[in-house]
Amino acid sequence: MNRRRFMTTIGGGATALALSRSIEGLARAAAAPPVKRFITFYTSSGAAANYYWPDTPGTNFDLKVSLAPLAPYKSKMTIIQGLTIGPGSNHGFGMANCLTVGAPNSFEQTLAMNIKADLLNLSVAPLAGGQEMSFIKGVRIPGIYDPVQARAEVLRTVNPGALGAQGANIAAIRKFKSLALGLSQKELDALSKQVSGLAYESAKVQAHIQAVQQVKASLDQNPTQGSSSSSSMMSCSMLATTALDKTKGLVTNGDAVQPNLPALLDAQIENVVEAFLCGQRTMANLQVMHAWGNHVFSWLGFSGAHHQQLSHWVPSEPMGKTAQDFATCHSWLSTRFLTLLQALDVPDPLSPGKTVLDNTCILWTSEVDGGDAHTVQSIPTVLIGSLGGTLKTGQFLKYGDIGGIAPNQNPMNNRNMGDLFATLSNAMGAPTTTSYGPRAGQGIVKELLA
């Protein structure tokens, strides 16, 4: 904006100078560092190792059956083998430790507290109650499993004033744009007087004035509208309900929930996406099933339960039929995970030139290595997103692989999951730490940092 023209427009003087400085400060606030977002995505019973882990560490890694649907986002992905939450074993231990690694608070709860974020804690199709992996002071925190109730929770904090630093940023953008449009309207009003005797020119000026007023009114409802050329703007006025509508009348808990898992998962993913795109949430926890839930993936043509029959493949046949079927289930979960990535891969209204996914990190994890062995020495772990360029992506990291011995057979050389949590905590802007939880680790995972 031309300073001389601006001062002339508003009349000059001390008031003009104060307003000029105010707008300058608001402009700086609007250009603040990108808002970072974090999601934990949990699925039970681990993975079929031979259909999950890539063959070669580094950037030239392959995607096996379980993760193949994520190929379009390979460059934004990091797969980590050899992360342990032990010592311990079985699903119960895994559920109590997959996000806590022995601490009283789970990682996502601690992170939300440290950065003063409002965590959206959701569950999908629970069969076995009491198997939540989110903890505060040693107490399990159940996720909201009814998508309709979850949507109500999404809408609870639509007021930017409840967003802390992020809300202040949005409010600054709103005020700056309103002031700027106000200045434009004053110029148009002055021009209108000058052309009052010219019918055609006067009509054009009036049309412009009406357009400015409409944009300003719209900004009062949606603070970031107009910050990107994309139609995907932050808006809390019209949230998508396509997936949510398909869950109306469906059972959301108990044994009868099994065939409803696909629709419920899609609805909860939609809830997370709308919470993020609306600009009111920066953290979410999405628990898909509970440990040993024994869901039957009937929509894939299976009759055996996901946990008991499929994940418990015969260890002597790691490439056998049950392992293949379990990998097929995992691949289907990847297709749903893919919809989450695609929905977030839109321009970030608070960070021009970036997508919401660019400024997000999604951690996909489980509670055991695989349902057959019930070990916790090499938890299937995938990260998607770089947190605004803070994290390296497009790589496969492998720990504990010494002398050809697989990570789950050589746990002494594995990395503590707490090392990953500490690294992500720092990347999210929480108070600096080199460890998470009481178990000894090796510190920050430097290979993850850009």
Disulfide bonds with the S-S distance in Angstrom:
Cys236-Cys278 1.60
